[in-house]
Amino acid sequence: MVKTPDTAPILIASDHAGFELKQAIKSLLKQHTWIDLGPINGSDTVDYPDFAETLGRKIANGEAARGILICGSGIGMSIAANKISGIRAALVENPVSARLSREHNDANVLCLGSRFVAPAYGAEIAMTWLETPFSGAPRHCQRVEKIAALDHLRAKASPSKTQGSTGDGK
């Protein structure tokens, strides 16, 4: 796990549907330093997996400790981000689940659905998530380690990138 100070910049990205909520969170939570990975506007249609991959890889590579992803439902971003080894993306819709995702699961990516969360409430969820540390309780550490082991197994089982797109090695 990447250990960085609480003052470390927070990565944030969205698709076109999540653009307004992304801007609102940055505006309402000015006490944080944000690294906005895009998009630059909400009028051009973009593909959420591209932004989830960019943010997820930066966290997995240790360039940042945490990030926030926003799309219309939050579902697509969470699915895409969780495909990256080392990412524990949590789709949440309230401050309690945001807190629990940090305390119990050490979530390093928060996913929000802009169609279900008003801007001020989204900022409240994000603030709760950003202010909540991982509990470090032995039972939670054991569970996070088991998740990491699943990542490792998936990486071992994945076909080589040199294989064809069918994954059959042809």
N, C-alpha and C positions, 0 to 999 in steps of 0.2 A: 504494500500500500504506500502511496506517495504521502509523505509527511511535509506539509507546508504550513506556514503561519496562517492564522485566521484572516490576516490582512492581505493574503495572496489574491491576485485577480481572479475573478470568476468568469469562466467562459459562458457565453450565451449565444444561442442560434435558434432560428425558427424556419418555417416555410412561409409562404405567402399568407396563409390563413392565420398563422400565429404572430405575424409581424407587429400588429398593434399592441398585443399583450406584451411582447418582448420590449417594445419601446416604453410602455407604461411601467414595467418592472424596473427598468434601468432608471427611469425618471423618478419613481417613487422611492427607490432604494439607492439614493445618491451617495450614501456612506460607503458603498462598495466600489471597487475598481472593476469595471467590466471590460472584457475583451469580446467584442461583437463579431461573430464569425459569419454574419449575414442572415438573410439577404439584405440588400441596401434599401429595398422598398417592398411594399406589400402589393404592388400592382402587377408585377410580373410573376407568372406561375413558375414555381420551382419545385423540385423533387426533394421531399423531406429526407430520404435515405442519404443523400449527398451531404446534408448538413449534420445529420446524426453521425455519419462516419467521420467527418472532419473533426467534430468536437470529441467524439469517443476516442479517436486515435491520439489526439493531443493529451487527453487524460491518461490513456493507457501508456503513452510514452513518457509520462512524467512531466510534461510541459505545464500542467495545471493539476490541481487536486480535485476540483469539482466544476460541474457545469449544469446549465439549465437548457432544456430543449422544449420547444413549443410548436405544436401543429394544431390543426382543427380539433382533433379528439385527444391527442397525446398518445394514442395507441401506436400509430405508425412509427413515431420517433422512438418510443420505448422498445418496440420490437427490433428496429434497426440498430439502436445503440447497444442492446443486449447481445447482439451478434459479435461484438468486439470483445475479445478476451480481456478480462480485468474490469469490465464495466458492469456496474450494478445500478441499472437505471430503474427508477421507481416512478410509475404513473400514479399521481395522487390528486385528489380533488378537495382536500381539506387540511387544515393545519395539524390535526391529530395524526393523520397518516403520514404527513410530511415529517413530523417529529419521530414517529416510530420507524420510518424508513432510514433515518439517520441513527437513532439509538440502537436499534436491533439489527439492522441489515447493513450498516455502514454504506448506504447508497451514495455513490459518487456522481450520479446524474439525476436531476429532478426533471420529470416530464410533466407538462401541463397541456390541457386541452382548452384552447381559446374559446371554443363554442360553449363550454360549460362553466367557465370561471370568469367573473367580472374582473376588470383590471385591478381595482383596489384589493379584492379578495386574492387574486393571483399574487400580488405583492406581499400580502400577509402570509400566504402559504410559503412563498420563496424565503421571506425573512425568517420564518420558523425553521425552515429547512437549513438555512445558512447558519443560524445561531445554535443549532442542536449538534452536539458532538456525538460520536459513537460511544456507547456506554463502556465498551471494553470488558463487559461481564464475560466470564469464562464461557457460559452457554452460548452467548452471541458470537464470541470469537470462534468457537468451534463450528458454528453454523456458517459463518462467513468463509472459514477455511474449507468447509465442504463445498461451498459454491465455487471457490477457486479450484478445487480438485475437479469439479465437473468441467470447468473451463479447460483445464489441462487435458482431461480425457478427450474433449471435443477437438482440441488442437491436434492431438495425436491421431485421432480417427479421420481428420479432414484430408481429402485428397490433395496431393501436391498442386501448387499453382502452375506447375509446368504441364499438367495434364489438360486434356481438352475440356471444353465447356460442359460436356455431358458428364464429367466426373468419372468416366469409366477408363481413363488413361489412354484413350485413342486420339 
